[in-house]
Amino acid sequence: MKEPRQNFSAPQHRGMGTFTSPNHSRQHPAGAAAGTSPAAIGKVNALDRQAAKQLLQFIGKPAIRIVLWDGRAISPRIDKPLATLHFNDRASLYLTLLRPELYWGDLYSEGRVEVDGDLVALLETVYRGMQDTERGWLDRLNSSLGHRHIRNTFRRAADNIHHHYDIGNDFYRLWLDNEAMQYTCAYYPDPAMTLEEAQIAKMSHVCRKLQLKPGDRVVEAGCGWGGFALYMAKNHGVTVKAYNISREQVNYAREKADAEGLADRVEYMLDDYRNIRGEYDVFVSVGMLEHVGPKDYPLLGQVMNDCLRPGGRGLIHSIGRNRPRPINAWIERRIFPGAYPPTLHEMMDIFETNRFSVLDVENLRLHYARTLAAWLERYEQNVERVEDMMDERFSRAWRLYLAGSRAAFTTGQLQLFQVLFAREEDNAIPWSRSHQYASNDVERAYPDV
């Protein structure tokens, strides 16, 4: 048996892990924030020190040291801090206090806030501290500011997908798996699996849940770079019609299908899920529901109801939450516009309004934490290439996005749900879950992620 891979931690040095721009050097604090007045960067006063202490109080008094722009340190009484948080100018400290969810990500991306230490561990500590801290109505109001309550119309959905996915296949190829370019949670029945092995295991796991058989007609809503559709066709003898509104992803998928001689069995549609037409045996959606929004869940259910034949079955795989809450405001604005991770209760609007029966619910939260660790490790290995493709601010923003997402899964802020369903009158359903687990997928105790 292979030894389990070691857990990945963000680099402990100021460089790959915590990029320092020459324009944001602590040796030259006047350059920390272009256009900031000297008074806003100058000597730390009593109000500044109190603001730093208030920030530590707000995040639960963690073992984190704050260093202000003149080198003054503020920290709890601890011998060895988990990490050090540097504020390179006065405005960055007060903006963080004002709207931390919205502004801190921009400040980190710009190099006005820097981290010495393990970025993932710091974010995990902050998330846990904020969960445990008693928060009044003003804090709750503050945490909600910056969230945009936007319905994903056809035009809005296309714009959102373009923003996140059409930034270049070469960028994603640097850190996703090499086999199927899967940008969704992998499955690690064996913790020693490589990312490639775990993504194949995920696709196999979903196919077994759906009990695919030769001749099945499958419709996939949101197909990414097309790897799962090809996997289903190659390994289960099905035909697939896959819908996606990312032009770059669809072009990549079509070229891959042609190269593998599967274009006659897999059809990629550059179209919205709301335009799905035809009759199918199986509906599957892996990582698309996050883009839909709760207001359109009944509509998605109606699309599924219209396209699934009697006896049809389906599966939805989605990031979610235990309690209703918008996605992080900075991620929604800068990285993942229009995204919303639903609770299981909210997801029921898809099934209940269209009389579907939920057959199985599985939570793969820790599998996603491990997936993100693998992505982040590969991302750090290629960060210089990312900077060459984009720029330093982009590379820092995506490091924070990946690190913050991993921390959100390890602390339970985010979940990963797989929901299997069928029509309510269908009696040809499995009597057990034994078909879901092949002999080489024996569950084992997972080490800490």
C-alpha positions as CSV (number, residue, x, y, z in Angstrom):
1,M,0.0,0.0,0.0
2,K,1.2,3.5,-0.8
3,E,2.1,5.8,2.0
4,P,-0.5,8.6,2.4
5,R,0.7,11.9,0.9
6,Q,1.7,14.5,3.5
7,N,-0.6,17.4,4.1
8,F,0.2,20.5,2.1
9,S,0.8,23.7,4.0
10,A,1.3,27.1,2.5
11,P,5.1,27.9,2.3
12,Q,6.5,29.5,5.5
13,H,8.6,32.1,3.7
14,R,7.8,35.4,2.2
15,G,7.9,34.5,-1.5
16,M,5.8,31.8,-3.2
17,G,3.5,31.5,-0.2
18,T,3.2,35.1,0.7
19,F,4.3,37.2,-2.2
20,T,5.8,40.5,-1.4
21,S,5.8,43.2,-4.1
22,P,8.6,45.7,-4.2
23,N,5.9,48.4,-4.1
24,H,4.5,47.0,-0.8
25,S,7.8,46.5,1.2
26,R,7.8,47.0,4.9
27,Q,11.3,48.4,4.5
28,H,9.6,51.3,2.5
29,P,6.3,51.8,4.2
30,A,5.6,55.0,2.2
31,G,5.2,52.8,-0.8
32,A,2.7,50.4,0.8
33,A,-0.3,52.0,-0.6
34,A,0.0,54.1,-3.7
35,G,-1.8,57.4,-3.4
36,T,-2.1,57.1,0.4
37,S,-1.2,60.3,2.3
38,P,1.8,60.2,4.7
39,A,-0.6,60.7,7.6
40,A,-2.3,57.5,6.8
41,I,0.9,55.5,6.8
42,G,2.9,57.4,9.6
43,K,3.4,56.7,13.2
44,V,1.0,54.3,14.9
45,N,-1.2,56.1,17.5
46,A,-3.4,54.8,20.4
47,L,-6.5,54.6,18.2
48,D,-4.6,52.4,15.7
49,R,-3.4,50.1,18.5
50,Q,-7.0,49.8,19.9
51,A,-8.3,49.1,16.4
52,A,-5.8,46.2,16.0
53,K,-6.9,44.8,19.4
54,Q,-10.5,45.1,18.4
55,L,-9.8,43.1,15.2
56,L,-8.2,40.3,17.3
57,Q,-11.3,40.4,19.6
58,F,-13.6,40.2,16.6
59,I,-11.9,37.0,15.3
60,G,-11.9,35.3,18.6
61,K,-8.5,36.3,20.1
62,P,-6.6,33.7,18.0
63,A,-2.8,33.0,18.4
64,I,-2.1,35.5,15.7
65,R,0.3,38.5,15.9
66,I,-0.6,41.7,14.1
67,V,2.3,43.9,12.9
68,L,1.4,47.5,12.0
69,W,3.0,49.7,9.3
70,D,5.7,51.1,11.6
71,G,6.7,47.7,12.9
72,R,4.7,47.8,16.1
73,A,3.4,44.4,17.1
74,I,0.0,43.7,18.7
75,S,-0.7,40.1,19.8
76,P,-2.3,38.0,22.6
77,R,0.0,36.8,25.3
78,I,1.4,33.9,23.5
79,D,5.0,32.6,23.1
80,K,4.7,31.4,19.5
81,P,2.1,32.9,17.2
82,L,0.5,30.7,14.6
83,A,1.1,33.4,12.0
84,T,1.9,37.1,11.7
85,L,-0.5,39.4,9.9
86,H,1.2,42.6,8.5
87,F,-0.8,45.7,7.8
88,N,1.3,47.9,5.5
89,D,-0.8,51.1,5.9
90,R,-3.4,52.6,8.2
91,A,-6.3,52.4,5.7
92,S,-5.8,48.6,5.3
93,L,-6.4,48.1,9.0
94,Y,-9.6,50.2,9.1
95,L,-11.0,48.8,5.9
96,T,-10.5,45.3,7.3
97,L,-12.5,46.3,10.4
98,L,-15.2,48.0,8.3
99,R,-16.0,45.1,6.0
100,P,-13.6,42.2,6.4
101,E,-15.4,39.8,4.1
102,L,-15.3,42.2,1.2
103,Y,-12.2,44.3,1.6
104,W,-9.6,41.9,3.2
105,G,-9.3,39.9,0.0
106,D,-8.5,42.9,-2.1
107,L,-6.0,44.2,0.5
108,Y,-4.2,40.8,0.4
109,S,-4.3,40.7,-3.4
110,E,-2.7,44.2,-3.6
111,G,0.0,43.3,-1.1
112,R,-1.2,45.9,1.5
113,V,-1.8,43.0,3.9
114,E,0.7,40.2,4.1
115,V,0.9,36.9,6.0
116,D,4.0,35.2,7.5
117,G,3.2,31.6,8.2
118,D,0.7,29.0,7.0
119,L,-2.1,30.9,5.2
120,V,-4.6,28.0,5.4
121,A,-4.0,27.5,9.1
122,L,-4.4,31.2,9.7
123,L,-7.8,31.2,7.8
124,E,-8.9,28.1,9.7
125,T,-8.2,29.8,13.0
126,V,-10.0,33.0,11.9
127,Y,-13.1,31.0,10.7
128,R,-13.3,29.0,13.9
129,G,-12.7,32.1,16.1
130,M,-15.5,34.0,14.3
131,Q,-17.8,31.0,14.8
132,D,-17.2,30.9,18.5
133,T,-17.3,34.7,19.1
134,E,-20.7,36.1,20.3
135,R,-21.7,38.5,17.6
136,G,-24.3,41.3,18.0
137,W,-26.7,42.6,15.4
138,L,-24.2,45.2,14.1
139,D,-21.6,42.5,13.5
140,R,-24.2,40.4,11.7
141,L,-25.3,43.3,9.6
142,N,-21.6,44.1,8.8
143,S,-21.0,40.5,7.6
144,S,-23.9,40.7,5.2
145,L,-22.7,44.0,3.6
146,G,-21.2,43.6,0.2
147,H,-23.3,40.6,-0.9
148,R,-25.2,41.1,-4.1
149,H,-28.5,39.4,-4.3
150,I,-28.6,38.9,-8.1
151,R,-30.8,36.5,-10.0
152,N,-28.9,34.5,-12.6
153,T,-30.8,35.5,-15.8
154,F,-29.6,34.0,-19.1
155,R,-27.3,37.1,-19.7
156,R,-26.1,37.3,-16.1
157,A,-25.3,33.6,-16.0
158,A,-23.3,33.8,-19.2
159,D,-21.4,36.8,-17.9
160,N,-20.7,35.1,-14.6
161,I,-19.4,31.9,-16.3
162,H,-17.2,33.9,-18.7
163,H,-15.7,35.8,-15.7
164,H,-14.7,32.6,-13.9
165,Y,-14.1,29.9,-16.5
166,D,-13.1,31.7,-19.7
167,I,-9.8,33.1,-18.3
168,G,-7.8,30.6,-20.2
169,N,-7.6,26.8,-20.3
170,D,-3.8,27.0,-19.9
171,F,-4.3,28.6,-16.5
172,Y,-6.5,25.8,-15.2
173,R,-4.3,23.1,-16.8
174,L,-1.5,24.2,-14.5
175,W,-3.1,22.9,-11.3
176,L,-6.1,20.6,-12.2
177,D,-5.7,16.9,-12.8
178,N,-4.0,15.8,-16.0
179,E,-6.6,13.2,-17.0
180,A,-10.0,14.9,-17.2
181,M,-9.6,18.5,-16.1
182,Q,-12.1,18.1,-13.2
183,Y,-12.7,21.4,-11.4
184,T,-14.9,19.7,-8.8
185,C,-14.4,17.6,-5.6
186,A,-12.4,14.4,-6.0
187,Y,-13.1,11.2,-4.1
188,Y,-10.4,9.6,-2.0
189,P,-11.5,6.1,-0.8
190,D,-7.8,5.6,-0.4
191,P,-6.1,8.7,1.1
192,A,-2.9,7.9,-0.7
193,M,-4.4,8.4,-4.1
194,T,-3.0,11.0,-6.5
195,L,-5.3,13.8,-7.6
196,E,-5.7,12.0,-11.0
197,E,-6.7,8.7,-9.3
198,A,-9.1,10.5,-7.0
199,Q,-10.9,12.3,-9.8
200,I,-11.3,9.0,-11.7
201,A,-12.6,7.5,-8.4
202,K,-15.1,10.4,-8.2
203,M,-16.4,9.8,-11.7
204,S,-16.7,6.1,-11.1
205,H,-18.5,6.7,-7.7
206,V,-21.1,8.9,-9.4
207,C,-21.6,6.4,-12.3
208,R,-22.2,3.5,-9.8
209,K,-24.7,5.6,-7.9
210,L,-26.6,6.3,-11.2
211,Q,-26.3,2.6,-12.2
212,L,-25.3,3.5,-15.7
213,K,-25.8,0.8,-18.3
214,P,-25.0,0.5,-22.0
215,G,-27.6,2.4,-24.1
216,D,-28.6,4.9,-21.5
217,R,-29.2,8.4,-22.7
218,V,-27.6,10.9,-20.3
219,V,-28.0,14.6,-20.1
220,E,-25.3,16.6,-18.2
221,A,-26.0,20.1,-16.9
222,G,-22.7,22.0,-16.7
223,C,-20.0,19.8,-18.0
224,G,-16.8,21.8,-17.4
225,W,-14.1,20.7,-19.8
226,G,-16.1,17.6,-20.8
227,G,-14.1,14.9,-19.0
228,F,-16.9,13.3,-17.1
229,A,-19.1,13.0,-20.3
230,L,-16.2,11.2,-22.0
231,Y,-15.6,9.0,-19.0
232,M,-19.3,7.9,-19.0
233,A,-19.3,7.2,-22.7
234,K,-16.0,5.3,-22.7
235,N,-16.6,3.2,-19.6
236,H,-20.3,2.7,-19.5
237,G,-21.5,2.6,-23.2
238,V,-23.9,5.5,-22.8
239,T,-24.6,8.5,-25.0
240,V,-24.3,11.9,-23.5
241,K,-25.6,15.4,-24.3
242,A,-23.7,17.9,-22.2
243,Y,-24.7,21.6,-21.7
244,N,-22.3,24.4,-20.8
245,I,-22.2,28.1,-21.4
246,S,-18.4,28.5,-21.3
247,R,-17.2,28.8,-24.8
248,E,-13.6,28.0,-24.0
249,Q,-14.6,24.8,-22.1
250,V,-17.0,23.6,-24.8
251,N,-14.4,24.2,-27.5
252,Y,-11.8,22.2,-25.5
253,A,-14.3,19.4,-24.8
254,R,-15.3,19.1,-28.5
255,E,-11.6,18.9,-29.5
256,K,-11.0,16.2,-26.9
257,A,-14.1,14.2,-28.1
258,D,-12.9,14.3,-31.7
259,A,-9.4,13.3,-30.7
260,E,-10.7,10.3,-28.7
261,G,-13.1,9.2,-31.4
262,L,-16.2,9.8,-29.2
263,A,-17.8,12.7,-31.1
264,D,-20.6,10.4,-32.2
265,R,-21.5,9.5,-28.6
266,V,-20.9,12.7,-26.8
267,E,-22.4,16.0,-27.9
268,Y,-21.4,19.3,-26.3
269,M,-24.0,22.0,-26.4
270,L,-23.0,25.6,-25.9
271,D,-26.3,26.4,-24.2
272,D,-27.9,27.1,-20.9
273,Y,-29.4,24.3,-18.8
274,R,-32.8,26.0,-19.0
275,N,-32.8,25.1,-22.7
276,I,-32.3,21.3,-22.2
277,R,-34.6,19.5,-24.6
278,G,-35.3,15.8,-25.3
279,E,-35.9,12.7,-23.2
280,Y,-33.2,11.0,-21.2
281,D,-32.7,8.0,-18.8
282,V,-30.3,9.9,-16.6
283,F,-29.8,13.6,-15.5
284,V,-26.5,14.5,-13.8
285,S,-25.0,17.8,-12.7
286,V,-21.6,18.0,-11.0
287,G,-20.6,21.4,-9.8
288,M,-23.3,23.5,-11.6
289,L,-25.9,24.1,-8.9
290,E,-23.7,26.6,-7.2
291,H,-24.3,28.9,-10.3
292,V,-28.1,28.5,-10.3
293,G,-29.4,30.4,-7.3
294,P,-32.3,29.3,-5.0
295,K,-34.9,31.4,-6.9
296,D,-34.4,29.1,-9.9
297,Y,-34.4,25.8,-8.1
298,P,-38.0,25.0,-8.9
299,L,-37.3,25.8,-12.6
300,L,-34.3,23.5,-12.6
301,G,-36.6,20.8,-11.1
302,Q,-39.1,21.4,-13.9
303,V,-36.3,21.0,-16.5
304,M,-35.4,17.7,-14.9
305,N,-39.0,16.6,-14.8
306,D,-39.5,17.5,-18.4
307,C,-36.5,15.7,-19.7
308,L,-36.4,12.5,-17.6
309,R,-38.4,9.6,-18.9
310,P,-40.5,7.4,-16.6
311,G,-38.0,5.3,-14.5
312,G,-35.3,8.0,-15.0
313,R,-32.9,8.9,-12.3
314,G,-30.4,11.6,-11.5
315,L,-27.7,13.0,-9.3
316,I,-26.8,16.6,-8.2
317,H,-23.3,17.2,-6.8
318,S,-22.9,20.7,-5.2
319,I,-21.0,22.7,-2.7
320,G,-23.4,23.6,0.2
321,R,-23.8,24.8,3.7
322,N,-25.4,23.6,6.9
323,R,-27.2,26.9,7.5
324,P,-28.3,29.5,4.9
325,R,-25.7,32.1,4.2
326,P,-24.4,33.9,1.1
327,I,-21.0,33.0,-0.3
328,N,-18.1,35.1,0.9
329,A,-18.6,38.6,-0.4
330,W,-15.1,39.0,-1.8
331,I,-15.2,35.6,-3.6
332,E,-18.6,36.5,-5.1
333,R,-17.3,39.9,-6.3
334,R,-13.8,39.0,-7.5
335,I,-13.7,35.2,-8.3
336,F,-17.1,33.5,-8.5
337,P,-19.8,36.0,-9.4
338,G,-23.4,34.8,-8.9
339,A,-22.4,31.8,-6.8
340,Y,-24.5,30.5,-3.9
341,P,-23.9,27.3,-1.9
342,P,-27.3,25.9,-0.8
343,T,-28.4,24.0,2.3
344,L,-30.0,20.6,1.9
345,H,-33.3,22.3,2.9
346,E,-33.0,24.8,0.1
347,M,-32.1,22.1,-2.4
348,M,-35.4,20.4,-1.6
349,D,-37.1,23.1,-3.7
350,I,-35.7,21.2,-6.7
351,F,-37.2,17.9,-5.8
352,E,-40.3,18.5,-3.7
353,T,-42.0,20.8,-6.3
354,N,-41.6,18.2,-9.0
355,R,-42.4,15.1,-6.9
356,F,-38.9,13.5,-7.0
357,S,-37.8,11.0,-4.3
358,V,-34.4,11.6,-2.7
359,L,-32.7,8.1,-2.5
360,D,-29.4,9.0,-1.1
361,V,-27.4,11.9,0.3
362,E,-23.7,11.8,0.8
363,N,-21.5,14.5,2.3
364,L,-17.9,14.6,0.8
365,R,-16.7,17.7,2.7
366,L,-13.3,16.3,3.8
367,H,-12.7,14.9,0.3
368,Y,-13.1,18.5,-1.0
369,A,-10.6,19.7,1.6
370,R,-8.1,17.1,0.3
371,T,-8.8,18.1,-3.3
372,L,-8.1,21.7,-2.6
373,A,-4.9,20.8,-0.8
374,A,-3.8,19.1,-4.0
375,W,-4.9,22.0,-6.2
376,L,-3.1,24.5,-3.9
377,E,0.1,22.5,-3.9
378,R,0.2,22.4,-7.7
379,Y,-0.8,26.1,-7.9
380,E,2.1,27.1,-5.7
381,Q,4.5,25.0,-7.8
382,N,3.3,27.0,-10.9
383,V,2.8,30.4,-9.3
384,E,5.5,32.1,-11.4
385,R,3.9,30.8,-14.6
386,V,0.5,32.2,-13.3
387,E,2.1,35.6,-12.7
388,D,3.6,35.5,-16.2
389,M,0.1,34.6,-17.7
390,M,-1.8,37.1,-15.6
391,D,-0.1,39.4,-13.0
392,E,0.9,39.3,-9.3
393,R,-2.4,40.6,-8.0
394,F,-4.2,37.8,-9.8
395,S,-1.9,35.2,-8.5
396,R,-2.3,36.4,-4.9
397,A,-6.1,36.5,-5.3
398,W,-6.3,33.0,-6.5
399,R,-4.0,31.7,-3.8
400,L,-6.3,33.3,-1.3
401,Y,-9.4,31.8,-3.0
402,L,-7.9,28.3,-3.0
403,A,-6.5,28.5,0.6
404,G,-9.7,30.1,1.9
405,S,-11.9,27.4,0.2
406,R,-9.8,24.7,1.8
407,A,-10.1,26.3,5.2
408,A,-13.9,26.6,4.7
409,F,-14.2,22.9,4.1
410,T,-11.9,21.8,7.0
411,T,-13.8,24.0,9.4
412,G,-17.3,23.0,8.2
413,Q,-18.2,26.4,6.8
414,L,-18.8,24.6,3.5
415,Q,-20.1,21.1,2.7
416,L,-20.2,19.0,-0.4
417,F,-23.5,17.2,-1.1
418,Q,-24.2,14.4,-3.6
419,V,-28.0,13.9,-3.8
420,L,-29.3,10.9,-5.8
421,F,-33.0,11.0,-6.8
422,A,-35.7,9.2,-8.9
423,R,-39.3,9.6,-9.7
424,E,-41.6,9.0,-6.7
425,E,-43.5,6.1,-8.4
426,D,-40.2,4.3,-9.4
427,N,-40.0,0.9,-7.7
428,A,-36.9,-0.3,-9.6
429,I,-34.6,1.2,-7.1
430,P,-31.7,-0.5,-5.3
431,W,-32.4,-2.4,-2.0
432,S,-29.0,-1.4,-0.6
433,R,-26.0,0.8,-1.3
434,S,-23.7,-2.2,-2.1
435,H,-23.5,-1.3,-5.8
436,Q,-22.0,2.1,-4.9
437,Y,-18.7,0.5,-3.6
438,A,-16.4,-1.6,-5.7
439,S,-14.0,-4.0,-4.1
440,N,-11.2,-1.5,-4.4
441,D,-13.2,1.3,-2.8
442,V,-13.3,-0.1,0.8
443,E,-13.8,2.8,3.1
444,R,-10.9,3.6,5.4
445,A,-10.4,5.9,8.3
446,Y,-9.3,9.2,6.9
447,P,-6.2,10.9,8.4
448,D,-6.5,14.6,9.2
449,V,-6.8,16.7,6.1
